[in-house]
Amino acid sequence: MGGMSTEDQSESPQPTPYEVIGGAEKLRELVDRFYDLMDLEPEFAGIRAMHPTPLDSSRDKLYWFLSGWMGGPSLYIEQFGHPRLRARHLPFAIASDERDQWLRCMAWAMQDVGVEAAMQQRLMESFYQTADWMRNTPG
C-alpha cells in the first residue's frame, strides 16, 4: 500500500470480494463446502453427475477460478490461460434446472461458511449472470 497510513482509508480502493470474504482460506472453505453439499444433497444430483469422481480437480479449478474472479490472485489464468467458461462447459447439457442447482448449492455453501449477507447478495447477482450465460440447452 505504499506509504499510506491505516488511518487514511478515504482514498483507498474498495476491498475486493476476495478480501471481504476472508481471502484464500475462506475461499477454499467455501469451495469445499460447495462440493461437499453437491456430493451429499440429493437436490444437486443433476450437477453432481456432470463432475468427475473424486471431486479433487473440480475443487481446485473452481478455487483457482474464483480466486481471480473475486479479485484475488489469478491462479486459474496462470495455469490454464483464459477461463473460456462457456466453451469449457459446452460438453455438458446446462439448462435452467442445472443453473438453478448450481446457484442453490453456492448460496447454501456461502450461508454455511458465514459469508456476510450483503456480500452473499452481491456475489449471487454476479453468479446468476454467469450461470445464466452458461446455459446451452433449452428448458
WOBEL-V320108 format. One record per backbone hydrogen bond with DSSP energy under -1.0 kcal/mol. NH is the residue of the N-H (numbers start at 1). CO is the residue of the C=O. E is the energy in kcal/mol with one decimal. If there is no record, write none. Layout:
nh=NH co=CO e=E
nh=NH co=CO e=E
This chain:
nh=4 co=1 e=-1.7
nh=9 co=7 e=-1.4
nh=18 co=70 e=-2.4
nh=20 co=16 e=-2.7
nh=21 co=17 e=-2.7
nh=23 co=18 e=-3.0
nh=27 co=23 e=-2.5
nh=28 co=24 e=-2.5
nh=29 co=25 e=-1.9
nh=30 co=26 e=-2.4
nh=31 co=27 e=-2.6
nh=32 co=28 e=-2.6
nh=33 co=29 e=-2.4
nh=34 co=30 e=-2.5
nh=35 co=31 e=-2.3
nh=36 co=32 e=-2.3
nh=37 co=33 e=-2.7
nh=38 co=34 e=-2.1
nh=39 co=35 e=-2.0
nh=40 co=36 e=-2.1
nh=41 co=37 e=-3.0
nh=44 co=41 e=-2.1
nh=45 co=42 e=-1.9
nh=48 co=44 e=-2.4
nh=49 co=45 e=-2.0
nh=50 co=47 e=-1.0
nh=51 co=48 e=-1.8
nh=59 co=55 e=-2.9
nh=60 co=56 e=-2.4
nh=61 co=57 e=-2.6
nh=62 co=58 e=-2.5
nh=63 co=59 e=-2.3
nh=64 co=60 e=-3.0
nh=65 co=61 e=-2.6
nh=66 co=62 e=-3.1
nh=67 co=63 e=-2.0
nh=68 co=64 e=-1.3
nh=69 co=65 e=-2.5
nh=70 co=66 e=-2.4
nh=71 co=68 e=-1.5
nh=72 co=67 e=-3.0
nh=75 co=73 e=-2.0
nh=76 co=64 e=-1.2
nh=78 co=74 e=-2.1
nh=79 co=75 e=-1.2
nh=80 co=76 e=-3.2
nh=81 co=77 e=-1.8
nh=88 co=84 e=-2.7
nh=89 co=85 e=-1.3
nh=92 co=89 e=-2.0
nh=99 co=95 e=-2.4
nh=100 co=96 e=-2.8
nh=101 co=97 e=-2.3
nh=102 co=98 e=-2.4
nh=103 co=99 e=-2.4
nh=104 co=100 e=-2.6
nh=105 co=101 e=-2.6
nh=106 co=102 e=-2.4
nh=107 co=103 e=-2.6
nh=108 co=104 e=-2.4
nh=109 co=105 e=-2.3
nh=110 co=106 e=-2.6
nh=111 co=107 e=-2.0
nh=112 co=108 e=-2.6
nh=113 co=109 e=-2.1
nh=115 co=110 e=-2.5
nh=120 co=116 e=-2.5
nh=121 co=117 e=-2.3
nh=122 co=118 e=-2.2
nh=123 co=119 e=-2.9
nh=124 co=120 e=-2.8
nh=125 co=121 e=-1.9
nh=126 co=122 e=-1.6
nh=127 co=123 e=-3.4
nh=128 co=124 e=-2.7
nh=129 co=125 e=-1.8
nh=130 co=126 e=-2.2
nh=131 co=127 e=-3.3
nh=132 co=128 e=-3.0
nh=133 co=129 e=-1.7
nh=134 co=130 e=-1.2
nh=136 co=94 e=-2.5
nh=137 co=94 e=-1.6
